[in-house]
Each structure stands twice: as C-alpha cells, then as structure tokens.
Amino acid sequence: MGLTQAEKVIPGVRWLRGYSARFAVADLIAGITVGLTVLPQGLAYATLAGLEPQYGLYSAFVGGLMYALIGGCREVTIGPTALLALMTSRHTGHGGESGPHFAILLCFLSGIVELAMAVLRLGALVDLISLPVTVGFTSATALIIGASQLKALLGIRGGSGSGFAETIKTVIEKFGEARVSDSVLGFASIAVLLAMRKLKDIKTPADASKGRKTFGVALWLFATARNALLVLVTSSIAFYYDSKGERPFILTGTVKSGIPGFHVPPFSTQLPGPNNTSTEVGFVGMVSELGINIALVPVIAVLGNVAISKAFGGSGINPTKELVALSLSNIVGSFFSSIPVTGSFSRSAVNHASGVKTPIGGIYTGALVLLALGLLTPYFQFIPKAALSAVIISAVIFMIEYEVIRPLWKCNKRELIPGAVTFVLSLIIGVELGLLAGVLADLAFVVYRTARPHISAELETTSSEVPFIIIRPRHSLLYFPAVEWVRNGISKAIKSHGNIPVVLDCRTVNEFDYTAATGLGALRKELDIKKIPLVVLGPSNEVRKMLRETLKSSLLVASNEEELDAVLLELSSESRKGELREVVLPLLPQVSTEQESPPTTAVDIEE
C-alpha cells in the first residue's frame, strides 16, 4: 500500500494505520514509565546546565510530539541529556536572564544547523567520528559531569570552576565544609539507585507461575521507576523535616509553576554588570559567545540520536528523516523555552523494555510532563540537591566505556591514540576542543595511511620460468600523497632483486588520481632508461581510463595471470635477441640450471 497524501506531509500519520486499543494501552504504559524517568532527570539536567529546574521539564515534552509526527523508530525518546546539558552550562553562568536566553538560542540554532544538515544530506558527517573518539569523549564527559555534582552531593556551597580540574580542586579545598546530612543522603541514594538498577536483571523463568511472573513485572517496574521513587522518598523526608521547622538538606528551591508560554527565541539579552548595571548583547554577540558549540552541539546530538535509532530500529532507519525530526524538536522546543535536546539511550531503553508499539508513546510522556508542570511543581522545591546529584552520577557512571581498551590494546594500539587524545584534552581544556582534537588525530592517521600505503614487493616467476618483481599495494586507492612513496618502494625492490621486469598489481586498486597516474608515467620513463619493463596487472576500467588519458601513450597491461605470463615471456624472448639482454642475462644461468622456480621472497616496504 502506498503512502497517502497525509502520510507524505506528516510521516508519523502512518502509525495510525491499524492503531488498536491494545497498541494504545501499550503506548500509554510505556509513556508513563518513561515520564517517571524523565521527570527527575529533567530537573537534574537543568541544574547541571546551570538553569532553574523547570527548564529541564520545558525541554521534555515538545520532542515527544515532534518525533511522533516525523520520527521512524518507536523506541526513541527525545529530551534533555546530561551531555548536552553540560555543553550548555558553558554559556549560562553570566547571571540574570542571560543564562536561559543563551540556552534557548543554542537550542534554536542547533535545530537550524540540524535542519541544514538534513536538507544537504550531511548526516554522514557523523561517520568522521570513530568509535575510539566517541568512547574517549563520552568517558571524559561522564567524569566531568560526575565531578560537577560532587559539591551538591557533599552539600558544599559556593566555589567556582566548570572544568574537571577546577571542580576537583574546589571540592578538595572546601571538603572541610561538607555537610554530613547531605553527604549521607547523597551516597546512600547512589547505593540505593545502583542496587535497584540490578533488580531489572533478575529474569523470570519461562515456566514460572503466574504469581512469580507478576512479582517479576513488579521488580522490573520498581527498578525502572527508581529515579522517581528516590526523588519521592527523599522529598517526603525533606518535607517532614521542613514541617517541623528543620532543614537538614540543601533543597532545590522554588520551581516555577505552569506550562511555558509560546515565545520567539531571544536574539538579544542583558548581561548583569557592577552596581546593578547591565549591558545589552545583540544577536551577533550571543552567537560569538556560543561559538563552536553552535556546530558541535548539533553534531553530538545527531551522533547520539542516529546511534540510538540504529540500535533499536536497525538498518531500515532513514538518517535524513531522523535529522528532520531532531531538528524540529529543537526548533519548535526553543519557542517553549527548551534547552538543546536529543535522543536519550537510557530512556529509549526503558521505552523499549516497556513494550512501546509506536512513537505515540512519546506524546503520553509529554502529557505527563505537562501535568507535572501544572500540578506538582509546588512540591519540587523539597527535592534535596544531593538526591538529584545522585540521579545524575548513577546515570553517567555507565557512560565510562573502559572495556574497549583491552581489545584495542591487543589488536590495534594505534586506534587508542585518538581516543586517548580526546579523553585527556576533554578533561584538561574542555569537551569541545577535546572532541575536535580527537577527530583531527583520526583524520591525520587516515591521511597518513593514504600517503604511506603498505606495499609488498615479492620476487616471483611465471609458469614459463620468467622471474619478475610484483608490487602489491594493500589499499584500494592510490592518491597523490603516495606517489613518491610507491616510486621509492619500487626502487628499493629493484635494488634488492635486480633489474628484472616490474609488475604493479592493480587488481585491488579501484582508483588512481591524476597525480598518481602521472607519477606512474614518470616511473615508467625511469625504468625505460634502465631497460626494465613495467607491466600493470589487472587494472579496473576506471584505472585503465585514467592511465590512458593521462599518459597518452601505450602501457604494458595484463588483465590476468595468463596474459601476464604471455607478456613476460615475450619480453624475455626479446631480451634474448639483445633488445633487453643486459636486463635478463644476469638471471638466465639461474633459470636454466635450476628446474624449480626460484623461491619467493618478500620485502615489506615500510618507513
């Protein structure tokens, strides 16, 4: 069945085909379950971003609606994440309304960049970020996020510094000011959350009784809603003490009530100055402040969202449509005071485990968030900051992917270098420059491999007992940086094996560029002076065309080993007539006195 006109305009309408009551109930259960996860996370991530808690909830309802209309993977949930909150926090510390203004504008511009990537089909740019770089980036980010929560976890007030080293220094200097009650609550909360997380790993046997299966479902729900349960319990404790006039914990404070209004993203803001003065900053100034994050935040968001979509949706996911859905989530969200959002792997996993049937589950999640904004915000003020810090720390602990180090160390130590560069520099100078440095290090290795391809030179003989040197490039492309490297390698092989025919094996080479083809022509002229034949073995049609158009002269070519045997045999016959006698005669006694072919020797051309 083809797409209807409505489905062409709004792709998400196709989810309504055959949408039954059973699907609606499944989506409702999944939506509420994810909502119970996103409520405490949203409050915590807004605090991490340096904003008031309600901004985390403002960011948690538009994404579900937009993805339900456009997205292609039922499990994906769009909303605030710890990583994007950390990157946003770099621009929210100026005070006053400038913090929310910078965050909302970053959300809007991120959506514009993502939409441009979708229109230009640039989603493949995320492929430039290798897995080791991604691992180094996320692991460093997890440590930075965890470190940023230590002050709230220990009840330490004041202090500055958003970097990893600065934060650790502040915690050490002010460790004596830590509050016992907040510290106990914080560490106990982490322990409880990690213990509750393990409950979902308890499997129910397939042949279990009905009561045992019900108990298994209850355990899973208990583990899934652990963040919401922790916040509820700790808030109740704080409320109890507050009713008695005591405040043993540092609390979140007043959370603005009500659904956010529809406003155009701010294109100017006021920066607080001394003596109650302020300085107006226009759009250009705000863009200058956001800097590289205008490009980096969208790339990180796309990287995470596409990875989640592929993990749950498989190869059938259209990256361009995912980009459109993500971009509109940010653009439309910025009109409702949202900070940058993307897919959340943890919440998507909860969505999947909850049995969601369509992305409409995200609409139910958004409705729950709006309900909380309208009715529950008066109670959010009693949430201890230590509990929210525990929620963040227990989530980011599992972002540290140390398990990839061992296989890389055993198999390919070189791939550890870009990941290590990303990890170290992200901790020292910031995640943005750390990621950029890791990508550049990866690209440098790619360029190096192109400029210095591995080439083997072996001495072989044909079935007609004609010796030759065969040069085998391991790469499928020969481009201009490798020209002199290949020529020098062939010269070394000739010095090692003597002045005998040289065969360039192009059966695995799919492409020559103009410079490489010209370099091959220059090599042939050098070998002609020494009366050494050069034969190209098995070139593809594209390589043949490039060589023909570039060299404008004949070149010895053999399509396969049989043709190579015939070509070399003819060259050997010509040499016996004196045309190439000085080339072949030094080897003729060895060939004529030994019945067996000379042993094959190999020379690896390395730097």
Buried (B, 14 or more C-beta within 10 A) or exposed (E): EEEEEEBEEEBBBBBEEEBEEEBBEBBBBBBBBBBBBBBBBBBBBBBBBBBBBBBBBBBBBBBBBBBBBBBBBBBBBBBBBBBBBBBBBBBBEBEEBBBBBBBBBBBBBBBBBBBEBBEEEBBEEBEEBBEBBBBBBBBBBBBBBBBBBBBBBBBBEEBEBBBBEEBBEBBEEBEEEBBEBBBBBBBBBBEBBBEBBEBBEEEBEEEEEEEEEEBBEEBBBEBBBBBBBBBBEBBEBBBEBBEEEEEBBBBBEEBBEEBBEEEEBBEEBBBEEEEEEBEEBEEEBBBEBBEEBBBBBBBBBBBBBBBBBBBBBEEEBBBBBBBBBBBBBBBBBBBBBBBBBBBBBBBBBBBBBBEBBBBBBBBBBBBBBBEBBEEEBEBBBBBBBBBBBBBBBBBBBEBBBEEBBEEBEEEEEEBBBBBBBBBBBBBEBBBBBBBBBBBEBBEEBEEEBBBBBEBBBBBBBBEEBBBBBBBBBEBEBBBBBBBEBBBEBBEBBBEEBBBBBBBBBBEEBBBBBEBBBBBBBEBBEBBEEEBBBBBBBBBBEEBBEBBBEBBEEEBBBBEEBEBBBEBBBEBBEBBEEEEBBEBBEEBBEEBEEEEEBBEEEEBEBEE
